[in-house]
Amino acid sequence: MILEVATLYVKPELMPTFEADFVKASQFIAQAKGYITHELQKCLEQENKFILMVQWETLENHTVDFRTADLFEQWRTIIHPYFEPKPNVEHFVCVYPK
Amino acid sequence: MILEVATLYVKPELMPTFEADFVKASQFIAQAKGYITHELQKCLEQENKFILMVQWETLENHTVDFRTADLFEQWRTIIHPYFEPKPNVEHFVCVYPK
């Protein structure tokens, strides 16, 4: 299992609609091959900062399968206009607890 | 419920013992007031990068109760020598799913 962590900065003028549009976009990622679960966490220290965490069965389910799927375009069309700069995305494996 | 996210860079020469010492240190944070759970995630893109995620009942359980507790000194003594630079710590609230 792989954890995708995307660091998101939402354009301040778009903050009022971001969370509702994130809910709409969620239906698309949730249908992706190898998708397990995802969550959106809002930072307390920086008002327009969020982290998106997505659990995938494998790295390739995110980097290959999802990014080349029509679902990605539907997801991206809704949420990518919100971000400035472009999201930073990294992948992690859980080492504790095993 | 509050999610603490600490971004950790382990000194490369100390990588061989970090994960075992993290397990030893975990017993101290796990006894803290308001502690719910924690996990350590290892980055696939940067070998010495990790994220520590701790669920707390309240923000103050981390920033006040834990940081002023003897348990924090025991936790810190084991793991802080591993990090360079100093960990960046932020707090988040889950906005999806509600």
N, CA and C atoms of all chains as a GROMACS GRO file, in nm:
protein
  588
    1MET      N    1   0.085  -0.119   0.000
    1MET     CA    2   0.000   0.000   0.000
    1MET      C    3   0.089   0.124   0.000
    2ILE      N    4   0.049   0.222  -0.078
    2ILE     CA    5   0.128   0.344  -0.096
    2ILE      C    6   0.042   0.465  -0.057
    3LEU      N    7   0.104   0.558   0.015
    3LEU     CA    8   0.034   0.682   0.050
    3LEU      C    9   0.084   0.794  -0.040
    4GLU      N   10  -0.006   0.851  -0.119
    4GLU     CA   11   0.025   0.973  -0.194
    4GLU      C   12  -0.004   1.092  -0.104
    5VAL      N   13   0.091   1.184  -0.095
    5VAL     CA   14   0.069   1.307  -0.018
    5VAL      C   15   0.091   1.425  -0.111
    6ALA      N   16  -0.014   1.502  -0.134
    6ALA     CA   17  -0.005   1.622  -0.218
    6ALA      C   18  -0.023   1.744  -0.128
    7THR      N   19   0.072   1.836  -0.138
    7THR     CA   20   0.062   1.961  -0.063
    7THR      C   21  -0.002   2.066  -0.153
    8LEU      N   22  -0.110   2.122  -0.104
    8LEU     CA   23  -0.195   2.209  -0.187
    8LEU      C   24  -0.204   2.348  -0.126
    9TYR      N   25  -0.185   2.450  -0.210
    9TYR     CA   26  -0.210   2.588  -0.169
    9TYR      C   27  -0.321   2.641  -0.258
   10VAL      N   28  -0.433   2.674  -0.196
   10VAL     CA   29  -0.550   2.722  -0.270
   10VAL      C   30  -0.541   2.874  -0.284
   11LYS      N   31  -0.567   2.921  -0.406
   11LYS     CA   32  -0.568   3.066  -0.431
   11LYS      C   33  -0.667   3.130  -0.333
   12PRO      N   34  -0.623   3.230  -0.257
   12PRO     CA   35  -0.710   3.284  -0.151
   12PRO      C   36  -0.849   3.326  -0.199
   13GLU      N   37  -0.857   3.382  -0.319
   13GLU     CA   38  -0.989   3.428  -0.368
   13GLU      C   39  -1.082   3.312  -0.404
   14LEU      N   40  -1.025   3.191  -0.415
   14LEU     CA   41  -1.107   3.074  -0.448
   14LEU      C   42  -1.139   2.986  -0.327
   15MET      N   43  -1.091   3.027  -0.212
   15MET     CA   44  -1.115   2.947  -0.090
   15MET      C   45  -1.263   2.918  -0.064
   16PRO      N   46  -1.355   3.013  -0.089
   16PRO     CA   47  -1.495   2.988  -0.051
   16PRO      C   48  -1.560   2.866  -0.118
   17THR      N   49  -1.513   2.829  -0.237
   17THR     CA   50  -1.579   2.717  -0.307
   17THR      C   51  -1.494   2.590  -0.311
   18PHE      N   52  -1.371   2.596  -0.260
   18PHE     CA   53  -1.280   2.483  -0.277
   18PHE      C   54  -1.331   2.353  -0.214
   19GLU      N   55  -1.373   2.361  -0.091
   19GLU     CA   56  -1.408   2.235  -0.022
   19GLU      C   57  -1.530   2.168  -0.086
   20ALA      N   58  -1.626   2.246  -0.131
   20ALA     CA   59  -1.744   2.187  -0.196
   20ALA      C   60  -1.704   2.125  -0.330
   21ASP      N   61  -1.618   2.191  -0.405
   21ASP     CA   62  -1.574   2.134  -0.533
   21ASP      C   63  -1.485   2.012  -0.512
   22PHE      N   64  -1.410   2.011  -0.403
   22PHE     CA   65  -1.330   1.892  -0.372
   22PHE      C   66  -1.422   1.771  -0.352
   23VAL      N   67  -1.533   1.791  -0.285
   23VAL     CA   68  -1.629   1.682  -0.266
   23VAL      C   69  -1.679   1.631  -0.401
   24LYS      N   70  -1.711   1.725  -0.492
   24LYS     CA   71  -1.757   1.684  -0.627
   24LYS      C   72  -1.650   1.605  -0.701
   25ALA      N   73  -1.526   1.651  -0.692
   25ALA     CA   74  -1.417   1.584  -0.763
   25ALA      C   75  -1.387   1.446  -0.706
   26SER      N   76  -1.417   1.429  -0.579
   26SER     CA   77  -1.382   1.305  -0.509
   26SER      C   78  -1.443   1.181  -0.572
   27GLN      N   79  -1.561   1.197  -0.633
   27GLN     CA   80  -1.626   1.081  -0.696
   27GLN      C   81  -1.539   1.022  -0.807
   28PHE      N   82  -1.456   1.106  -0.870
   28PHE     CA   83  -1.376   1.056  -0.983
   28PHE      C   84  -1.254   0.978  -0.934
   29ILE      N   85  -1.182   1.034  -0.838
   29ILE     CA   86  -1.065   0.961  -0.788
   29ILE      C   87  -1.110   0.831  -0.720
   30ALA      N   88  -1.227   0.835  -0.658
   30ALA     CA   89  -1.273   0.718  -0.584
   30ALA      C   90  -1.306   0.598  -0.674
   31GLN      N   91  -1.318   0.623  -0.805
   31GLN     CA   92  -1.346   0.514  -0.900
   31GLN      C   93  -1.219   0.458  -0.963
   32ALA      N   94  -1.104   0.516  -0.930
   32ALA     CA   95  -0.981   0.478  -0.999
   32ALA      C   96  -0.934   0.339  -0.959
   33LYS      N   97  -0.865   0.275  -1.052
   33LYS     CA   98  -0.808   0.142  -1.028
   33LYS      C   99  -0.706   0.150  -0.914
   34GLY      N  100  -0.718   0.064  -0.816
   34GLY     CA  101  -0.621   0.060  -0.707
   34GLY      C  102  -0.643   0.164  -0.597
   35TYR      N  103  -0.745   0.248  -0.616
   35TYR     CA  104  -0.778   0.347  -0.512
   35TYR      C  105  -0.830   0.276  -0.387
   36ILE      N  106  -0.784   0.318  -0.270
   36ILE     CA  107  -0.833   0.261  -0.145
   36ILE      C  108  -0.916   0.364  -0.067
   37THR      N  109  -0.857   0.479  -0.040
   37THR     CA  110  -0.928   0.583   0.035
   37THR      C  111  -0.854   0.714   0.019
   38HIS      N  112  -0.921   0.826   0.050
   38HIS     CA  113  -0.851   0.954   0.047
   38HIS      C  114  -0.911   1.048   0.150
   39GLU      N  115  -0.829   1.145   0.189
   39GLU     CA  116  -0.878   1.247   0.281
   39GLU      C  117  -0.812   1.381   0.251
   40LEU      N  118  -0.882   1.486   0.291
   40LEU     CA  119  -0.830   1.622   0.274
   40LEU      C  120  -0.817   1.683   0.413
   41GLN      N  121  -0.697   1.731   0.441
   41GLN     CA  122  -0.667   1.789   0.573
   41GLN      C  123  -0.635   1.936   0.555
   42LYS      N  124  -0.695   2.021   0.637
   42LYS     CA  125  -0.677   2.166   0.628
   42LYS      C  126  -0.582   2.213   0.738
   43CYS      N  127  -0.484   2.291   0.698
   43CYS     CA  128  -0.380   2.335   0.791
   43CYS      C  129  -0.433   2.442   0.887
   44LEU      N  130  -0.395   2.431   1.014
   44LEU     CA  131  -0.434   2.533   1.112
   44LEU      C  132  -0.342   2.654   1.108
   45GLU      N  133  -0.218   2.635   1.067
   45GLU     CA  134  -0.120   2.745   1.070
   45GLU      C  135  -0.122   2.832   0.945
   46GLN      N  136  -0.164   2.776   0.831
   46GLN     CA  137  -0.168   2.852   0.705
   46GLN      C  138  -0.304   2.830   0.643
   47GLU      N  139  -0.382   2.936   0.637
   47GLU     CA  140  -0.524   2.920   0.604
   47GLU      C  141  -0.552   2.854   0.469
   48ASN      N  142  -0.469   2.878   0.369
   48ASN     CA  143  -0.500   2.823   0.235
   48ASN      C  144  -0.418   2.698   0.202
   49LYS      N  145  -0.359   2.637   0.305
   49LYS     CA  146  -0.280   2.516   0.284
   49LYS      C  147  -0.359   2.391   0.323
   50PHE      N  148  -0.350   2.291   0.240
   50PHE     CA  149  -0.417   2.163   0.264
   50PHE      C  150  -0.320   2.050   0.230
   51ILE      N  151  -0.344   1.934   0.287
   51ILE     CA  152  -0.278   1.816   0.232
   51ILE      C  153  -0.385   1.714   0.193
   52LEU      N  154  -0.363   1.661   0.074
   52LEU     CA  155  -0.447   1.553   0.022
   52LEU      C  156  -0.369   1.425   0.042
   53MET      N  157  -0.431   1.327   0.104
   53MET     CA  158  -0.366   1.197   0.123
   53MET      C  159  -0.452   1.091   0.057
   54VAL      N  160  -0.391   1.015  -0.031
   54VAL     CA  161  -0.463   0.909  -0.103
   54VAL      C  162  -0.390   0.777  -0.082
   55GLN      N  163  -0.462   0.676  -0.039
   55GLN     CA  164  -0.406   0.542  -0.028
   55GLN      C  165  -0.430   0.468  -0.159
   56TRP      N  166  -0.322   0.414  -0.215
   56TRP     CA  167  -0.330   0.336  -0.338
   56TRP      C  168  -0.275   0.196  -0.312
   57GLU      N  169  -0.324   0.102  -0.389
   57GLU     CA  170  -0.270  -0.035  -0.372
   57GLU      C  171  -0.123  -0.040  -0.415
   58THR      N  172  -0.090   0.026  -0.526
   58THR     CA  173   0.050   0.030  -0.574
   58THR      C  174   0.084   0.171  -0.620
   59LEU      N  175   0.212   0.199  -0.632
   59LEU     CA  176   0.258   0.328  -0.683
   59LEU      C  177   0.205   0.352  -0.825
   60GLU      N  178   0.210   0.248  -0.907
   60GLU     CA  179   0.169   0.261  -1.047
   60GLU      C  180   0.019   0.287  -1.061
   61ASN      N  181  -0.060   0.243  -0.963
   61ASN     CA  182  -0.203   0.275  -0.969
   61ASN      C  183  -0.222   0.427  -0.969
   62HIS      N  184  -0.134   0.500  -0.902
   62HIS     CA  185  -0.143   0.646  -0.907
   62HIS      C  186  -0.070   0.704  -1.028
   63THR      N  187   0.059   0.668  -1.040
   63THR     CA  188   0.144   0.739  -1.137
   63THR      C  189   0.117   0.699  -1.281
   64VAL      N  190   0.066   0.580  -1.303
   64VAL     CA  191   0.040   0.534  -1.441
   64VAL      C  192  -0.111   0.523  -1.465
   65ASP      N  193  -0.176   0.435  -1.391
   65ASP     CA  194  -0.317   0.406  -1.418
   65ASP      C  195  -0.405   0.531  -1.404
   66PHE      N  196  -0.392   0.600  -1.291
   66PHE     CA  197  -0.481   0.716  -1.268
   66PHE      C  198  -0.446   0.832  -1.360
   67ARG      N  199  -0.316   0.859  -1.371
   67ARG     CA  200  -0.277   0.978  -1.448
   67ARG      C  201  -0.305   0.965  -1.597
   68THR      N  202  -0.329   0.845  -1.645
   68THR     CA  203  -0.362   0.827  -1.787
   68THR      C  204  -0.510   0.796  -1.807
   69ALA      N  205  -0.588   0.803  -1.701
   69ALA     CA  206  -0.730   0.767  -1.710
   69ALA      C  207  -0.817   0.890  -1.734
   70ASP      N  208  -0.931   0.868  -1.799
   70ASP     CA  209  -1.027   0.977  -1.817
   70ASP      C  210  -1.070   1.036  -1.683
   71LEU      N  211  -1.076   0.949  -1.582
   71LEU     CA  212  -1.114   0.996  -1.448
   71LEU      C  213  -1.022   1.105  -1.397
   72PHE      N  214  -0.893   1.095  -1.434
   72PHE     CA  215  -0.798   1.197  -1.389
   72PHE      C  216  -0.831   1.332  -1.450
   73GLU      N  217  -0.869   1.332  -1.576
   73GLU     CA  218  -0.905   1.459  -1.641
   73GLU      C  219  -1.028   1.521  -1.575
   74GLN      N  220  -1.122   1.436  -1.535
   74GLN     CA  221  -1.243   1.488  -1.471
   74GLN      C  222  -1.212   1.545  -1.332
   75TRP      N  223  -1.128   1.475  -1.260
   75TRP     CA  224  -1.080   1.518  -1.128
   75TRP      C  225  -1.002   1.650  -1.140
   76ARG      N  226  -0.909   1.649  -1.234
   76ARG     CA  227  -0.818   1.761  -1.252
   76ARG      C  228  -0.891   1.888  -1.297
   77THR      N  229  -0.989   1.868  -1.386
   77THR     CA  230  -1.064   1.983  -1.438
   77THR      C  231  -1.133   2.060  -1.325
   78ILE      N  232  -1.181   1.986  -1.227
   78ILE     CA  233  -1.252   2.052  -1.117
   78ILE      C  234  -1.155   2.118  -1.019
   79ILE      N  235  -1.049   2.047  -0.980
   79ILE     CA  236  -0.971   2.100  -0.867
   79ILE      C  237  -0.842   2.171  -0.904
   80HIS      N  238  -0.783   2.141  -1.019
   80HIS     CA  239  -0.653   2.203  -1.046
   80HIS      C  240  -0.657   2.356  -1.060
   81PRO      N  241  -0.767   2.415  -1.108
   81PRO     CA  242  -0.770   2.562  -1.115
   81PRO      C  243  -0.756   2.630  -0.978
   82TYR      N  244  -0.776   2.555  -0.872
   82TYR     CA  245  -0.767   2.613  -0.738
   82TYR      C  246  -0.625   2.636  -0.690
   83PHE      N  247  -0.526   2.570  -0.749
   83PHE     CA  248  -0.394   2.563  -0.686
   83PHE      C  249  -0.291   2.658  -0.747
   84GLU      N  250  -0.218   2.722  -0.660
   84GLU     CA  251  -0.107   2.808  -0.700
   84GLU      C  252  -0.010   2.813  -0.583
   85PRO      N  253   0.112   2.761  -0.594
   85PRO     CA  254   0.169   2.697  -0.713
   85PRO      C  255   0.110   2.557  -0.737
   86LYS      N  256   0.162   2.493  -0.839
   86LYS     CA  257   0.122   2.356  -0.872
   86LYS      C  258   0.147   2.265  -0.750
   87PRO      N  259   0.059   2.172  -0.722
   87PRO     CA  260   0.079   2.084  -0.605
   87PRO      C  261   0.211   2.006  -0.609
   88ASN      N  262   0.268   1.990  -0.492
   88ASN     CA  263   0.385   1.903  -0.478
   88ASN      C  264   0.334   1.766  -0.436
   89VAL      N  265   0.374   1.663  -0.508
   89VAL     CA  266   0.323   1.528  -0.482
   89VAL      C  267   0.438   1.432  -0.452
   90GLU      N  268   0.425   1.360  -0.343
   90GLU     CA  269   0.523   1.258  -0.307
   90GLU      C  270   0.450   1.132  -0.263
   91HIS      N  271   0.525   1.023  -0.255
   91HIS     CA  272   0.468   0.893  -0.218
   91HIS      C  273   0.545   0.835  -0.100
   92PHE      N  274   0.472   0.763  -0.016
   92PHE     CA  275   0.529   0.711   0.108
   92PHE      C  276   0.484   0.567   0.131
   93VAL      N  277   0.569   0.496   0.205
   93VAL     CA  278   0.527   0.365   0.256
   93VAL      C  279   0.531   0.371   0.408
   94CYS      N  280   0.436   0.305   0.470
   94CYS     CA  281   0.427   0.308   0.616
   94CYS      C  282   0.534   0.215   0.675
   95VAL      N  283   0.617   0.270   0.764
   95VAL     CA  284   0.719   0.187   0.830
   95VAL      C  285   0.688   0.169   0.980
   96TYR      N  286   0.593   0.247   1.032
   96TYR     CA  287   0.546   0.226   1.170
   96TYR      C  288   0.402   0.270   1.177
   97PRO      N  289   0.308   0.194   1.229
   97PRO     CA  290   0.330   0.055   1.269
   97PRO      C  291   0.345  -0.034   1.146
   98LYS      N  292   0.416  -0.144   1.164
   98LYS     CA  293   0.438  -0.238   1.053
   98LYS      C  294   0.307  -0.309   1.023
   99MET      N  295  -1.062   1.630   1.665
   99MET     CA  296  -0.939   1.554   1.644
   99MET      C  297  -0.845   1.634   1.555
  100ILE      N  298  -0.718   1.634   1.589
  100ILE     CA  299  -0.617   1.714   1.520
  100ILE      C  300  -0.507   1.620   1.470
  101LEU      N  301  -0.463   1.644   1.347
  101LEU     CA  302  -0.352   1.567   1.291
  101LEU      C  303  -0.226   1.652   1.294
  102GLU      N  304  -0.127   1.607   1.368
  102GLU     CA  305   0.007   1.668   1.364
  102GLU      C  306   0.084   1.603   1.250
  103VAL      N  307   0.145   1.684   1.165
  103VAL     CA  308   0.229   1.632   1.058
  103VAL      C  309   0.368   1.693   1.073
  104ALA      N  310   0.467   1.610   1.098
  104ALA     CA  311   0.605   1.656   1.110
  104ALA      C  312   0.684   1.601   0.991
  105THR      N  313   0.751   1.691   0.922
  105THR     CA  314   0.836   1.650   0.810
  105THR      C  315   0.978   1.633   0.862
  106LEU      N  316   1.031   1.514   0.840
  106LEU     CA  317   1.158   1.474   0.903
  106LEU      C  318   1.262   1.440   0.796
  107TYR      N  319   1.382   1.495   0.813
  107TYR     CA  320   1.495   1.456   0.728
  107TYR      C  321   1.600   1.394   0.821
  108VAL      N  322   1.628   1.267   0.799
  108VAL     CA  323   1.723   1.195   0.885
  108VAL      C  324   1.863   1.211   0.826
  109LYS      N  325   1.958   1.241   0.914
  109LYS     CA  326   2.098   1.251   0.870
  109LYS      C  327   2.137   1.119   0.802
  110PRO      N  328   2.188   1.125   0.681
  110PRO     CA  329   2.212   1.001   0.605
  110PRO      C  330   2.295   0.898   0.681
  111GLU      N  331   2.394   0.943   0.756
  111GLU     CA  332   2.481   0.847   0.827
  111GLU      C  333   2.408   0.778   0.942
  112LEU      N  334   2.294   0.834   0.983
  112LEU     CA  335   2.218   0.774   1.094
  112LEU      C  336   2.098   0.691   1.046
  113MET      N  337   2.080   0.684   0.916
  113MET     CA  338   1.965   0.609   0.862
  113MET      C  339   1.958   0.464   0.912
  114PRO      N  340   2.072   0.393   0.927
  114PRO     CA  341   2.062   0.250   0.962
  114PRO      C  342   1.990   0.221   1.094
  115THR      N  343   1.995   0.314   1.189
  115THR     CA  344   1.934   0.285   1.319
  115THR      C  345   1.804   0.362   1.346
  116PHE      N  346   1.768   0.450   1.254
  116PHE     CA  347   1.655   0.539   1.281
  116PHE      C  348   1.524   0.465   1.307
  117GLU      N  349   1.488   0.374   1.220
  117GLU     CA  350   1.356   0.312   1.234
  117GLU      C  351   1.344   0.229   1.362
  118ALA      N  352   1.452   0.162   1.402
  118ALA     CA  353   1.448   0.084   1.527
  118ALA      C  354   1.437   0.178   1.648
  119ASP      N  355   1.508   0.290   1.644
  119ASP     CA  356   1.498   0.385   1.755
  119ASP      C  357   1.362   0.455   1.757
  120PHE      N  358   1.305   0.475   1.640
  120PHE     CA  359   1.170   0.533   1.636
  120PHE      C  360   1.072   0.441   1.709
  121VAL      N  361   1.086   0.312   1.690
  121VAL     CA  362   0.998   0.215   1.760
  121VAL      C  363   1.016   0.230   1.911
  122LYS      N  364   1.142   0.242   1.956
  122LYS     CA  365   1.167   0.259   2.101
  122LYS      C  366   1.104   0.387   2.154
  123ALA      N  367   1.117   0.495   2.078
  123ALA     CA  368   1.064   0.625   2.122
  123ALA      C  369   0.911   0.625   2.124
  124SER      N  370   0.852   0.543   2.041
  124SER     CA  371   0.706   0.544   2.026
  124SER      C  372   0.631   0.516   2.155
  125GLN      N  373   0.692   0.435   2.244
  125GLN     CA  374   0.625   0.404   2.370
  125GLN      C  375   0.599   0.530   2.453
  126PHE      N  376   0.683   0.634   2.434
  126PHE     CA  377   0.667   0.755   2.516
  126PHE      C  378   0.554   0.842   2.462
  127ILE      N  379   0.552   0.866   2.332
  127ILE     CA  380   0.443   0.949   2.278
  127ILE      C  381   0.310   0.878   2.297
  128ALA      N  382   0.311   0.746   2.290
  128ALA     CA  383   0.185   0.671   2.299
  128ALA      C  384   0.120   0.679   2.437
  129GLN      N  385   0.196   0.726   2.538
  129GLN     CA  386   0.140   0.742   2.673
  129GLN      C  387   0.090   0.883   2.700
  130ALA      N  388   0.106   0.972   2.601
  130ALA     CA  389   0.075   1.113   2.626
  130ALA      C  390  -0.075   1.137   2.636
  131LYS      N  391  -0.110   1.238   2.713
  131LYS     CA  392  -0.250   1.279   2.729
  131LYS      C  393  -0.307   1.322   2.593
  132GLY      N  394  -0.420   1.266   2.556
  132GLY     CA  395  -0.486   1.306   2.431
  132GLY      C  396  -0.431   1.239   2.307
  133TYR      N  397  -0.328   1.157   2.323
  133TYR     CA  398  -0.273   1.082   2.208
  133TYR      C  399  -0.375   0.981   2.159
  134ILE      N  400  -0.391   0.972   2.029
  134ILE     CA  401  -0.483   0.871   1.973
  134ILE      C  402  -0.404   0.763   1.896
  135THR      N  403  -0.323   0.805   1.800
  135THR     CA  404  -0.245   0.709   1.723
  135THR      C  405  -0.135   0.783   1.649
  136HIS      N  406  -0.034   0.710   1.602
  136HIS     CA  407   0.069   0.775   1.520
  136HIS      C  408   0.125   0.677   1.420
  137GLU      N  409   0.179   0.733   1.313
  137GLU     CA  410   0.244   0.650   1.212
  137GLU      C  411   0.363   0.723   1.153
  138LEU      N  412   0.456   0.644   1.101
  138LEU     CA  413   0.575   0.698   1.036
  138LEU      C  414   0.573   0.651   0.891
  139GLN      N  415   0.581   0.746   0.800
  139GLN     CA  416   0.576   0.715   0.657
  139GLN      C  417   0.710   0.753   0.595
  140LYS      N  418   0.766   0.662   0.515
  140LYS     CA  419   0.896   0.683   0.451
  140LYS      C  420   0.876   0.721   0.304
  141CYS      N  421   0.943   0.827   0.265
  141CYS     CA  422   0.926   0.880   0.129
  141CYS      C  423   0.995   0.791   0.025
  142LEU      N  424   0.927   0.770  -0.088
  142LEU     CA  425   0.988   0.692  -0.196
  142LEU      C  426   1.081   0.777  -0.282
  143GLU      N  427   1.056   0.907  -0.289
  143GLU     CA  428   1.133   0.993  -0.379
  143GLU      C  429   1.261   1.048  -0.315
  144GLN      N  430   1.263   1.058  -0.181
  144GLN     CA  431   1.382   1.111  -0.112
  144GLN      C  432   1.414   1.016   0.002
  145GLU      N  433   1.526   0.949  -0.007
  145GLU     CA  434   1.553   0.836   0.082
  145GLU      C  435   1.552   0.869   0.231
  146ASN      N  436   1.597   0.988   0.268
  146ASN     CA  437   1.606   1.019   0.411
  146ASN      C  438   1.490   1.106   0.461
  147LYS      N  439   1.384   1.114   0.381
  147LYS     CA  440   1.267   1.194   0.420
  147LYS      C  441   1.156   1.103   0.474
  148PHE      N  442   1.096   1.149   0.584
  148PHE     CA  443   0.984   1.077   0.646
  148PHE      C  444   0.878   1.179   0.685
  149ILE      N  445   0.755   1.132   0.699
  149ILE     CA  446   0.657   1.214   0.769
  149ILE      C  447   0.603   1.134   0.888
  150LEU      N  448   0.597   1.205   0.998
  150LEU     CA  449   0.536   1.152   1.120
  150LEU      C  450   0.398   1.212   1.129
  151MET      N  451   0.298   1.129   1.146
  151MET     CA  452   0.161   1.180   1.163
  151MET      C  453   0.109   1.129   1.296
  152VAL      N  454   0.063   1.223   1.377
  152VAL     CA  455   0.009   1.188   1.509
  152VAL      C  456  -0.132   1.244   1.521
  153GLN      N  457  -0.224   1.160   1.560
  153GLN     CA  458  -0.361   1.205   1.587
  153GLN      C  459  -0.371   1.240   1.736
  154TRP      N  460  -0.418   1.362   1.761
  154TRP     CA  461  -0.439   1.410   1.898
  154TRP      C  462  -0.586   1.446   1.917
  155GLU      N  463  -0.632   1.435   2.040
  155GLU     CA  464  -0.771   1.476   2.066
  155GLU      C  465  -0.788   1.626   2.045
  156THR      N  466  -0.691   1.705   2.093
  156THR     CA  467  -0.698   1.851   2.076
  156THR      C  468  -0.559   1.903   2.038
  157LEU      N  469  -0.555   2.024   1.984
  157LEU     CA  470  -0.428   2.088   1.951
  157LEU      C  471  -0.340   2.104   2.075
  158GLU      N  472  -0.403   2.143   2.186
  158GLU     CA  473  -0.327   2.168   2.309
  158GLU      C  474  -0.269   2.039   2.368
  159ASN      N  475  -0.331   1.925   2.340
  159ASN     CA  476  -0.272   1.799   2.386
  159ASN      C  477  -0.131   1.782   2.328
  160HIS      N  478  -0.110   1.832   2.206
  160HIS     CA  479   0.025   1.828   2.150
  160HIS      C  480   0.110   1.948   2.194
  161THR      N  481   0.058   2.068   2.170
  161THR     CA  482   0.143   2.187   2.184
  161THR      C  483   0.169   2.226   2.329
  162VAL      N  484   0.080   2.188   2.418
  162VAL     CA  485   0.097   2.224   2.560
  162VAL      C  486   0.126   2.100   2.644
  163ASP      N  487   0.031   2.008   2.647
  163ASP     CA  488   0.044   1.894   2.738
  163ASP      C  489   0.168   1.809   2.706
  164PHE      N  490   0.183   1.772   2.578
  164PHE     CA  491   0.295   1.682   2.545
  164PHE      C  492   0.429   1.755   2.555
  165ARG      N  493   0.433   1.874   2.501
  165ARG     CA  494   0.562   1.945   2.495
  165ARG      C  495   0.614   1.985   2.633
  166THR      N  496   0.529   1.985   2.733
  166THR     CA  497   0.575   2.018   2.868
  166THR      C  498   0.584   1.893   2.957
  167ALA      N  499   0.564   1.776   2.898
  167ALA     CA  500   0.564   1.653   2.978
  167ALA      C  501   0.702   1.587   2.978
  168ASP      N  502   0.729   1.512   3.083
  168ASP     CA  503   0.853   1.434   3.089
  168ASP      C  504   0.862   1.337   2.971
  169LEU      N  505   0.746   1.287   2.929
  169LEU     CA  506   0.743   1.194   2.815
  169LEU      C  507   0.804   1.256   2.690
  170PHE      N  508   0.784   1.386   2.672
  170PHE     CA  509   0.839   1.454   2.555
  170PHE      C  510   0.991   1.451   2.558
  171GLU      N  511   1.047   1.472   2.675
  171GLU     CA  512   1.194   1.469   2.686
  171GLU      C  513   1.248   1.330   2.654
  172GLN      N  514   1.174   1.228   2.697
  172GLN     CA  515   1.219   1.090   2.669
  172GLN      C  516   1.211   1.058   2.520
  173TRP      N  517   1.103   1.102   2.458
  173TRP     CA  518   1.081   1.087   2.314
  173TRP      C  519   1.188   1.163   2.235
  174ARG      N  520   1.207   1.289   2.275
  174ARG     CA  521   1.297   1.378   2.205
  174ARG      C  522   1.443   1.332   2.215
  175THR      N  523   1.478   1.284   2.334
  175THR     CA  524   1.617   1.240   2.355
  175THR      C  525   1.656   1.129   2.258
  176ILE      N  526   1.561   1.042   2.229
  176ILE     CA  527   1.590   0.930   2.138
  176ILE      C  528   1.592   0.976   1.992
  177ILE      N  529   1.491   1.053   1.951
  177ILE     CA  530   1.480   1.074   1.806
  177ILE      C  531   1.533   1.207   1.753
  178HIS      N  532   1.539   1.309   1.836
  178HIS     CA  533   1.581   1.439   1.778
  178HIS      C  534   1.724   1.443   1.725
  179PRO      N  535   1.818   1.365   1.782
  179PRO     CA  536   1.953   1.367   1.724
  179PRO      C  537   1.957   1.319   1.578
  180TYR      N  538   1.851   1.255   1.532
  180TYR     CA  539   1.849   1.203   1.395
  180TYR      C  540   1.823   1.310   1.289
  181PHE      N  541   1.768   1.425   1.328
  181PHE     CA  542   1.711   1.516   1.228
  181PHE      C  543   1.801   1.636   1.197
  182GLU      N  544   1.810   1.663   1.070
  182GLU     CA  545   1.880   1.781   1.021
  182GLU      C  546   1.820   1.818   0.887
  183PRO      N  547   1.755   1.932   0.869
  183PRO     CA  548   1.731   2.035   0.972
  183PRO      C  549   1.627   1.991   1.074
  184LYS      N  550   1.597   2.082   1.166
  184LYS     CA  551   1.496   2.062   1.267
  184LYS      C  552   1.361   2.030   1.199
  185PRO      N  553   1.284   1.936   1.252
  185PRO     CA  554   1.156   1.902   1.188
  185PRO      C  555   1.062   2.022   1.174
  186ASN      N  556   0.991   2.024   1.064
  186ASN     CA  557   0.884   2.122   1.045
  186ASN      C  558   0.754   2.056   1.090
  187VAL      N  559   0.682   2.124   1.178
  187VAL     CA  560   0.561   2.065   1.237
  187VAL      C  561   0.440   2.155   1.208
  188GLU      N  562   0.334   2.094   1.158
  188GLU     CA  563   0.208   2.166   1.134
  188GLU      C  564   0.093   2.081   1.184
  189HIS      N  565  -0.022   2.144   1.195
  189HIS     CA  566  -0.143   2.075   1.244
  189HIS      C  567  -0.256   2.092   1.145
  190PHE      N  568  -0.339   1.989   1.137
  190PHE     CA  569  -0.446   1.987   1.037
  190PHE      C  570  -0.575   1.935   1.098
  191VAL      N  571  -0.685   1.979   1.038
  191VAL     CA  572  -0.815   1.919   1.071
  191VAL      C  573  -0.869   1.855   0.943
  192CYS      N  574  -0.934   1.742   0.958
  192CYS     CA  575  -0.987   1.670   0.843
  192CYS      C  576  -1.114   1.740   0.794
  193VAL      N  577  -1.116   1.777   0.665
  193VAL     CA  578  -1.236   1.838   0.608
  193VAL      C  579  -1.306   1.745   0.508
  194TYR      N  580  -1.237   1.637   0.468
  194TYR     CA  581  -1.301   1.534   0.385
  194TYR      C  582  -1.236   1.402   0.415
  195PRO      N  583  -1.305   1.294   0.443
  195PRO     CA  584  -1.450   1.297   0.463
  195PRO      C  585  -1.486   1.362   0.596
  196LYS      N  586  -1.606   1.418   0.602
  196LYS     CA  587  -1.651   1.486   0.726
  196LYS      C  588  -1.677   1.381   0.831
   0.00000   0.00000   0.00000
